[in-house]
């Protein structure tokens, strides 16, 4: 009887371990569809227009136009959490802040859990911030973060609904469904930049999920292969 327990328990443990590892291996970073900004008008307020895949995106707020300076590298600074790919090195919105103007990103259709990428927010000794108080009912998470290739720096920080930086870089992921995001940039600093994107898996329900890696499939198959052994061991006990 004791021997049978020893035979059953290791096989059961193997099955459970294989299933547990398989489940954890399914955790993944998603593909983010980043904005392709096509034009901008400088001003306070100014504006910018672009697309995120099939979703139109517009910006109204303080801006001095588009800039090509941010390379959005290293990738480790601008990825993290569900964000599997950094913004591309394409024109993005340049901003100096320093006004009480309400600034708004608007989407042509609802976006789930939008992502903000922020580059060079503030500088050493000169803090700058994005105040998302208008969206205080829908929380956000600061992910990624670190130095930029251009000016070094560090990760963004947050207090309540405000994201801070002293040469800060990183990502802000909002939680919920959005047609727009409104914020203010009360601190003047020359200059910083931002862009926006969405998680293709969440916003486009028809997008296929990630394909399990071969190791995941092998582990799951190992767990299934153990099922007959468990049945035979149980049959011997009865």
C-alpha positions in Angstrom: 0.0 0.0 0.0 2.8 2.4 0.9 4.6 1.6 -2.4 1.5 2.4 -4.4 1.2 5.8 -2.8 4.8 6.4 -3.7 4.1 5.6 -7.3 0.9 7.7 -7.5 2.2 10.8 -5.7 5.3 11.4 -8.0 3.2 11.0 -11.1 0.5 13.3 -9.7 3.2 15.8 -8.8 4.6 15.6 -12.3 1.2 16.3 -13.8 0.6 19.3 -11.5 4.1 20.7 -12.1 3.8 20.4 -15.9 0.4 22.1 -15.9 1.6 24.9 -13.6 4.7 25.6 -15.7 2.6 25.5 -18.8 0.2 28.1 -17.4 2.9 30.4 -16.3 4.6 30.1 -19.6 1.5 31.5 -21.3 2.3 34.9 -19.6 3.4 37.2 -22.4 3.9 40.8 -23.5 1.5 42.0 -26.2 2.1 43.8 -29.4 1.4 47.6 -29.1 0.1 49.5 -32.1 1.8 52.9 -31.7 0.6 56.2 -33.2 1.9 57.3 -36.5 1.8 61.1 -36.3 1.4 62.6 -39.7 1.1 66.3 -39.1 1.1 68.9 -36.3 0.4 72.6 -35.8 2.4 74.5 -33.1 0.6 76.6 -30.5 -1.0 76.9 -27.1 -3.2 75.2 -28.0 -1.7 73.4 -31.0 -2.7 70.1 -32.5 -1.5 66.9 -34.1 -3.1 64.2 -36.2 -2.2 60.6 -36.8 -3.4 57.0 -36.8 -2.9 53.9 -34.7 -3.5 51.1 -37.2 -7.2 51.6 -38.1 -7.8 53.9 -35.2 -7.6 57.7 -35.8 -5.9 59.7 -33.1 -5.8 63.5 -32.6 -4.1 65.7 -30.0 -5.2 69.1 -28.8 -2.9 71.0 -26.4 0.4 72.8 -26.0 2.9 71.6 -28.6 5.8 73.0 -30.7 5.1 70.4 -33.4 6.6 67.0 -34.1 10.2 65.9 -33.3 12.4 63.0 -34.6 14.9 63.2 -31.7 13.5 60.4 -29.5 14.8 57.1 -30.7 12.8 55.3 -27.9 15.9 53.2 -27.0 17.1 51.3 -25.2 14.1 49.0 -25.7 14.3 47.9 -22.0 13.3 51.5 -21.0 10.2 51.5 -23.2 8.9 48.0 -22.7 7.5 46.2 -19.6 4.3 44.7 -18.3 2.1 43.9 -21.3 4.2 46.2 -23.6 6.3 44.0 -25.8 7.6 46.6 -28.3 8.9 50.1 -27.9 7.6 53.0 -30.0 9.2 53.2 -33.4 11.7 56.0 -34.3 9.2 58.2 -36.1 7.9 61.7 -35.5 6.3 62.2 -32.1 4.7 65.1 -30.2 7.1 67.7 -28.7 5.9 69.6 -25.7 7.2 72.1 -23.2 4.2 72.4 -20.8 3.9 75.3 -18.4 0.2 76.2 -19.0 -3.1 75.4 -17.3 -4.5 74.3 -20.7 -6.4 71.0 -20.7 -4.7 68.8 -23.3 -6.6 65.9 -24.9 -5.7 62.8 -26.9 -8.9 61.6 -28.7 -9.5 58.2 -30.4 -11.8 57.6 -33.3 -13.0 54.4 -31.6 -12.8 53.0 -28.1 -9.3 51.9 -27.0 -8.8 49.4 -24.2 -6.0 50.1 -21.7 -4.1 52.7 -23.8 -0.4 53.1 -23.4 1.5 56.5 -23.0 5.2 56.5 -23.8 7.0 59.5 -22.3 10.5 60.6 -23.2 12.9 63.1 -21.4 10.3 64.4 -18.9 12.0 67.1 -16.9 15.8 67.4 -16.4 18.1 67.1 -13.4 17.0 69.8 -11.0 13.9 70.7 -13.1 10.9 68.5 -12.5 8.1 68.2 -15.0 4.8 66.3 -14.9 1.7 65.0 -16.5 -1.4 65.5 -14.4 -4.0 62.9 -15.2 -6.4 64.0 -12.5 -9.3 64.2 -15.0 -9.0 60.4 -15.2 -8.6 59.7 -11.5 -11.5 57.3 -11.5 -9.6 55.1 -14.0 -6.2 54.1 -12.5 -2.9 53.8 -14.4 0.3 51.9 -13.8 3.8 53.1 -14.5 5.8 50.4 -16.3 9.2 50.1 -17.9 11.4 53.1 -17.3 15.0 53.9 -17.2 17.6 56.0 -19.2 17.1 57.1 -22.7 19.8 56.8 -25.4 19.8 60.6 -25.8 20.0 62.1 -22.3 20.3 59.1 -20.0 17.9 59.8 -17.0 15.8 57.4 -15.0 12.4 55.9 -14.6 9.2 57.9 -14.2 7.5 58.1 -10.8 3.9 58.8 -9.8 2.0 60.3 -6.9 -1.7 59.8 -7.1 -2.8 60.9 -10.6 0.4 62.7 -11.4 3.4 61.3 -13.3 6.7 63.0 -12.5 10.1 63.1 -14.1 13.6 64.6 -13.6 14.9 63.4 -17.0 12.3 60.7 -16.7 11.4 58.0 -19.3 9.0 55.2 -19.4 5.4 54.0 -20.0 2.0 54.7 -18.4 -0.7 52.1 -18.9 -4.3 53.2 -18.3 -6.9 50.7 -17.1 -10.3 50.7 -18.8 -12.0 51.7 -22.0 -11.2 55.2 -23.4 -12.4 57.5 -26.2 -10.1 60.2 -25.0 -7.5 61.0 -22.3 -7.2 64.5 -20.9 -4.3 65.9 -18.8 -2.4 69.0 -18.0 1.4 69.7 -18.1 1.8 72.5 -15.6 5.6 72.6 -15.4 7.6 74.3 -18.2 10.7 72.4 -19.4 12.3 72.6 -22.8 11.5 70.0 -24.0 10.0 66.5 -23.7 7.9 64.2 -25.9 5.2 61.6 -25.8 3.3 59.3 -28.0 0.4 56.8 -27.5 -0.5 53.3 -28.5 -3.0 50.5 -27.8 -2.7 46.8 -27.0 -3.8 45.0 -30.3 -4.9 41.9 -28.4 -7.4 43.9 -26.2 -8.6 46.6 -28.6 -9.1 44.2 -31.6 -10.9 41.2 -30.2 -10.5 39.3 -33.4 -6.7 39.4 -33.1 -5.4 35.8 -32.5 -3.8 35.3 -29.1 -0.1 34.4 -28.7 1.0 31.0 -30.0 2.3 28.8 -27.1 6.1 28.3 -27.4 7.3 24.7 -28.2 8.6 24.3 -24.6 5.1 25.1 -23.3 3.5 22.5 -25.6 6.1 19.9 -24.6 5.4 20.4 -20.9 1.6 20.2 -21.4 2.1 17.0 -23.5 4.2 15.6 -20.7 1.3 16.3 -18.2 -1.2 14.6 -20.5 1.1 11.6 -21.0 1.1 11.1 -17.2 -2.7 10.7 -17.1 -2.8 6.9 -18.1 -0.1 6.2 -15.5 -2.2 7.7 -12.8 -5.3 5.7 -13.9 -3.4 2.4 -13.9 -2.0 3.1 -10.5 -5.4 3.9 -9.1 -6.8 0.8 -10.7 -4.2 -1.4 -8.9 -5.2 0.2 -5.6 -8.9 -0.7 -6.1 
